[in-house]
Amino acid sequence: MYNKLLKSRLKVIDRDFKVKNKIEAEGGCGVIGLASSEQLEGRYLYQALYQMKNRGNRKGGGIAAVGLSNIQLGVSKEMLNDCYIFQLAILNENYKDEIEKEYISEFFEVYDSYKIEHLDHQKLGLEVRPPEIYRYFIKIREDKLKKFIRENELEDIPEDKVEEEMIWQISFMLNKKYYSSLGDKRAMVMSSGKNMIVLKLVGYGDEVIKYYKLDDFKAHVWIGHHRYPTKGKVWHPGGAHPFVGVNHALVHNGDFSNYHPIVEYLKERNYEPLFLTDTEVAILVFDLLYRVYEYPLEYLIEALAPTLERDFYKLPLEKRKIYREIQALHMTSSPDGPWFFIIAGHDPRLKQFQLIGITDTSMLRPQVFSYLDSNVKLGIVASERQAINAILRDLYEDTRIPSLFADKYWVARGESHTDGGAFIYVYDYEKNKFECFNKFGIKIKIPEYQEHYYLKLSNNQKIFNIKYDKNFDIDTFIKIIKDIGWEELLSYIESIKKRKPREAIELLTRLYDLPYNTGMKRRSSIKTILLKALYEIFDKYLDQEYKLIDFYEKDKLHEAKNSIQTLVIDSKYFPSEGEDSLSRFVVEAYKMGWRKIIVYNMRGQRFLGCGLGPNSDSLRIDVYGDSGDYLGSGLDGAEIYVHGSAQDQVAQIMKRGKIVIYGDVGQTFMYSSKGGEVYVLGSAAGRPLINSVGKPRVVINGTCLDYLAESFMAGDPLKGGGFVILNGIGISDEGEYYNLEDPYPGGNLFSLASGGAIYIRDPYNKLEENQLHGGKYVMLTKDDWDLILPYLKNNEKLFNITLEFLLTIDGEKKSYNEIYKKVIPTK
Amino acid sequence: MPSLKLLNILNPRAVEKHRENIYRNLEILPYLNFEEIAIGNYGWTKDLILATYYEASTGKIPEHLEYRIGNRGDGFDSLDFKYKQSFDEKDFLKRFEEIDLSIDLNKRNYGEKITIPVPFYGAGMSFGSISLNVMIARAMSAKTLGTFTSTGEGGYPKELMKFKENVITQISTGYFGVREETILISRIIEFKYAQGAKPGLGGHLLAPKVTPEVAEMREVVPFVNIYQPFPFHSVYSVEDHKKHVDWIRAINPNALVSVKVSTPIDVDMVAIGIYYAGAHIIHLDGGYGGTGASPEFAKKNIAMPIEFAIPKVHKYLLSEGVRENITLMASGGIRTPHDVAKAIALGADGCVIGTAELIALGCTQCGNCEKGGRGRGCQIGIATTNKVLSSLQDPRWGSKRILNMYKAWCYELKKILYMLDLDSIRKLKGRKDLLLDKGPSFEGKEEYV
């Protein structure tokens, strides 16, 4: 059947088109996607895109929105359901009438049409005037449809599928005639899907929202993108993302190295790329596999990002057979090179709005997924965690959601047998059901029995009398939290707030940092309450021991009175990099003698802790909020405590000092580090400690994606060298520590290392020889245990992960060398 | 590994004697009648090597040797200048001081404004691939000349720190020896993404050359091969590269950032990406470059030759309207002042010099660099950190040699400019029209006045 569909294109496509080179080197970008059970307004995407501006260079930005409001579009519900929204961008008004006559009226039954409203581009500071967009609500003309079916013998294909194909072909014809990538650009089709629009311009992604007045525009699914093309002046938005199939739009962070073979593959199936960028061919392949071939999503993902190496052999036999077939068939159409796709789409047959995030097999682009299950169910996926939290913060401040945080955050493991490197959020609009599942169809589990704390309820709430006196022990309190209700919890927090600021901050921070059983209460809500309490203290209740300062007062910073006074910096308005950035301000403060610094309200600012220079030993920095990339890189002596998760390139080339992270950490953690004492409560992403030398001593309590300690060169740990302890521990929804099924799921452990060691906790003997490439497993000696014991004890103090827990498996206490294995170089 | 007992036997008098022999040789050799094949190769011919020895001894150009071109048969060896006027020595000497050889390294509006009085600086050669004595010699001459030399990818030896005003710290993909301290003391930071002599292969230092001193500097295990990855693992896209440059600027906002890349087919795209990432200098390293530390199979000519890469990038940056905001340096087989002038005529601002400096110190191009202390190693004590062998190089003597060579180069550069009727090297930039393709290692030697 699909062959006939593809064959019908021969009249429209020039089969012998010459495969042209890519016009642009794409490189990098910022991408974000949001899906929700409730329609959300465009302004929520705005802040996230704004915060990721440094991932683009203003030469292209775009959004796609799916699952729209018929009222806002000015049409009836039936029209929104039945019609395709055909958006025509006119770059040269002279051709509008011609196009309407030859294409619109010729092929379409137009139910409604209008020009889209927008602001003045010059007032927004846009260099290039975006094209006018004409929006048509259309269906294919009955007579044209019948004719097409007859001429191409498509009688046994459902009519709506033929209609889709015709829409695609007409868009193609239009784009080809009026927008070939060279020469005169007169018009192009922005999008043509059902209940879906795409808008893009030469500027940043957030500027699209402003320009087209989308602040209040509602949709179930949004995706946004900043482009970073390096070539040329850009006069037209044709190269910006998203690119579209019919009902799907795709944004892309990354770069393909096999553009040509993919185009050849598409050529054989009657697809002709017109915009000469990687992203376009990505959506064309997706369109082919999803719409024409009708692959189930699992196989489609496998075709794009094949399961390889050790992960392949971990799959059950049935899957291996099918996957092998798919891989062989799609060898040339699977994109090579670092990439991360976010796809927004609508499947009118399944009655689903979809948001799909797929990461490539080498996990070279950063990605974070998240899920919140409250009165509103939503999922956000982005290049950086701070972008996700920016959206959640705005929604929380508007009381749309009950928490500042998602219930779950995770990273996908590309090409893996565990999650397939892809996650899909689906809103079924017929059944009003919102779910998230991985490539294999396994749903993300949320502790539904737990409740969020809804602020609205609290307005009439009396704050109970302070039940707990000044000396109530916090560790005891942590043990009873699961049994008390919200009101009691709130009252305890109120009582803490009334203590001296130093004490209050310490206690609240401890409650914020540690996981514990929260009973029927959602952890994300508790964290929200705690963080707000901390921020309230920072904003309003500090005493003489502290000095509060923000961006607008930064020039008023004076020398520290002594080394005990703490500088508290409200990061909110500090730019992410540059002379006026937060990181440079911290360096200045350090030079002025400040030795205790609290940084709060962080929104992704980068390079915190960089620039302090050698021997910064007496400095301690505490971080609250979303820190950005390169935190603590080059640290030489100071201490940084991150209350929350950290992002990518943390502690790169770190020399000495201490970093504690009460959460997860991102890509290339401690790349080429030379020393330092580092503790991570959660997990690391890809390539932690790669190329590390000297003597770093690191405890990672969770696990990591893969490539741990590749090319480690850190001498002999027993003679002063470096090592990593990996404990393989997860935190359950109940807030309790448990042993992960697999302490290290990846296929590359300690590859090519020539020094250092990994002490990996493997209670169930899951580690395999085939995970090693140049390393070997040995038993720990008493010297090893004496070496790592002090670090495990520190780890216990920091995170409440007791030695007892580490050494007790299924109720039985074991000795250290029954549980830990040591990985050393084979030489 | 030669036993350290030798060091005890090797008393100062013996070292002195060996050095004297070497120095004497280097002074005599340019006058001897050599068979063509006794020394050198097509790139560095016998004449070029001996001419360099002569220049390093005397500070003058040798009239009796072919000192302008080698014998590759193409590239710079087939290019010559379309001189506008003949050489009148008296007139030239009168105008000598006015002819300007300086170039600006910072054409952007942030960072220290650095101008160097000559259109070149020294290339990165790591501690490990060469000896500390050689690094000091290079640093001393850079300081006297007012230009720069680079630490290479092996870290910043503390003995070099007193020359910090003239030392570029290099950051390569393994980040060896890179600390905030070294970034903070440097006026220029050089990112080494690739090396023309072995593009796509990352850094190598083979086991025999990873001596205890080298291992200590890089904080690795002695006598084990060191590999540096090909890419920076934190840079997989252009916005990652911008972040990378921003990171250095977050540590040392005043320092200039140079990005060294090799020359793939889309080197123009690479260059514009470097520009947008905020760097001050694009450093193209072509295929003829040297390497003192890599396996045999890597030392072949790969990557685009520099004479194609320079005009390609120059033209592209011009068309993008950004050429005047960034400095373009070229390296990879720049052997003579003529090569420098040709590279500039093709579109570079200046050149980065590697092998020529080593030849000034007595390198014979024997090609045994990577053997370290095993086997013969470097017979002249340059490409080794073995204590015995590297004692053959005296830094003070070495720095004088390099300075003399550059003195001769400056004379020759000014002479070329004079004969082109130009009074500044900056005016030569991009003047392809002043170049003439004369075919394989042209016989136009007689034409040269």
Interface residues (C-beta under 8 A of the other chain):
Chain A: A25 G27 G28 C29 G30 N54 R55 G56 N57 Y228 T230 K231 G232 K233 N253 G254 D255 P338 L364 R365 E577 G578 E579 S581 S583 R584 R606 F607 C610 G611 L612 G613 P614 D629 Y630 S633 G634 L635 D636 D648 Q649 Q652 I653 K655 Q667 T668 Y671 S672 K674 R687 I690 N691 V693 G694 K695 S711 M713 A714 G715 L752 S754 G755 K827
Chain B: T173 G174 Y175 F176 V178 R179 E180 E181 I183 L184 R218 E219 V220 V221 V224 N225 I226 Y227 Q228 P229 H233 S234 Y236 S237 V238 E239 D240 K242 K243 D246 W247 R249 A250 I251 N252 P253 D266 M269 I272 G273 Y276 E320 G321
